[in-house]
Amino acid sequence: MGKAELFSYLSAFVTIVLALALTNILQSASVLIQARRHVRWDARPIIFAAIVFVALVSEFFSLWLNLSVTEVTMPRLLWLLTIPSLFAVLAYSALPSDVSENAKDLSAFFEGERRLWVPLFSAITLLDWLRSADNAYASGATVAQIARFTAVTVLPLMFLPAGIAFALLFFAKSKKLHWVALIILSVWMLWSTLSSSITVAPGSGG
């Protein structure tokens, strides 16, 4: 099996998981819109769902890098599916999936779910770094180079803002602090997403 065929094989698994997660967010948003007269609106869970949506698109965007492997074992396949699966769980909890005739209070929903979101998103962030380090090591980077990059770039630009946002989202009771957390997460996610790119080597088109 060639590298392109292996990528197609692996990407099929990951794409299904990510597509289901994206579909659930869109479907939940559709349910809320259709039942809008029975909903007590609060923008916080909607903004969080938008952040998760962008993160899912970013994960899909990075498939080529994350699945660029020359061989795969069952443990390796499970490792590659870990982050997309956690994203799916996060996406399924980001918005209410059904709204009864009774008013659905999005403020109460946010308060009930935010302490679930934080450990899930924290685990995804940590595992994403581990995956990046694994890819770098497999590409020839040394442990010292990875550690230096982590200290200089990952800690201040990834872990620090994410840690502040997650702490506020988990511990704070004030809506204003929740908004601070959501703004930090939005800027962090947009920055990491907009700085991504895919480069096609000359002559590689089919």
HELIX and SHEET records of a PDB file:
HELIX    1   1 LYS A    3  GLN A   34  1                                  32    
HELIX    2   2 ARG A   36  HIS A   38  5                                   3    
HELIX    3   3 ALA A   43  PHE A   61  1                                  19    
HELIX    4   4 LEU A   63  ASN A   66  1                                   4    
HELIX    5   5 MET A   74  ALA A   94  1                                  21    
HELIX    6   6 LEU A  106  ALA A  138  1                                  33    
HELIX    7   7 VAL A  143  PHE A  149  1                                   7    
HELIX    8   8 THR A  150  PHE A  159  3                                  10    
HELIX    9   9 LEU A  160  PHE A  171  1                                  12    
HELIX   10  10 LYS A  175  LEU A  194  1                                  20    
SHEET    1   A 2 VAL A  39  ARG A  40  0                                        
SHEET    2   A 2 LYS A 104  ASP A 105  1                                        
END                                                                             
